[in-house]
Amino acid sequence: MGVAIIRTGKALPELKVENQRLTEMVETDNQWIIDRTGIEARHVATKETGLDLAVAAAKEAMQDMDKDSIGLVIVATVTPDMLVPSMGALVKRALGLDNAIAYDINAACSGFIFGLWNAEALMKTHGIRRALVVGVERLSRITNWEDRGTCILFGDGAGCAVVELLDNKAGILSSFLKNYDDVSDCLTCGMEYLKTPFAEDTEKDMYLRMSGTQVYRFAVGAIEEAMTAVLEKAGVKADDVKYFVPHQANMRIILSAAQRFKQPIEKFQVNIQTTGNVSAASIPMALTDLMNSDKVHSGDKIMLVGFGGGLSAGAILFEAV
């Protein structure tokens, strides 16, 4: 009995912001951005809510699936539309999933991996037959558009996977999750609440702040550790993996992983050129592109690998159904 990814979907906002637009806002240029990140454009929500994007991705993944068969909804996000209800609860309500337990998780850019790990465990222990795991972000609303070091990186979007508990399929073969203490606060975003008459809280801003060099060094090491761990747990080699779907943070990080594992870059699903870094949504969005490409066949081994704030990292190896 295994938990398998059976369908996927994604959604992007209508507005596409190319690098040239950013050169009008901060001191940068198109080629500088491409050389350092691999990003040429990203999508930015102007009229779409996070819920709009999450629901659109889920509908594409579910298609005509029986709504009553969905017993669990997990939404990974750092940019929910509301604190209460959770994004999971909002997605459940919007889709009419009467039988689903729904909640959010925040593991930054590793969120979709953590969500799948949660779903697999709960489905196996509680007999849940189907679940939605959604990654959705509107990073544009916590991006400092005057900071050229970060505003070139981030975008908005959503991705969703339908996972099912199957008697005759292996599904997920192995998983690895790890948290690392961010002792230098190299990747943070503050939260400011309303003032109260009883306490004087320190003022905080709600911009993403990042030390690019520190995050890059962490990511290169973390992605190697996570990929190595899931391969060893499953007893397979990198050559046995048909495709790798990494978090789309920086093209140089993806190239580094390919080189370290001596794999051709063609085996890595990449969409960072047109989406930028969409945190918890980046892996399910890239996975959807892969699954829609007609390149994947039943039994193919696919690895998902992510890393992000917290600090956090994780990988999941699964067989396509």
Buried (B, 14 or more C-beta within 10 A) or exposed (E): EBBBBBBBBBBBBEBBBBBEBBBEEBEBEBEBBBEBBBBBBBBBBEEBBBBBBBBBBBBBBBEEBEBEBBBBBBBBBBBBBEEEBBBBBBBBBBBEBEBBBBBBBBBBBBBBBBBBBBBBEBBBEEEBBBBBBBBBBBBBEBBBBEBBEBBBBBBBBBBBBBBBBBEEBBBBBBBBBBEBEBEEEBBBBEEEEEEEEEEEEEEEEEBBBBBBEBBBEBBBBBBBBBBBBBBEBBEBEBEEBBBBBBBBBBBBBBBBBBEBBEBEEEBBBBBBBBBBBBBBBBBBBBBBBBBEEEEBEEEBBBBBBBBBBBBBBBBBBBBBB
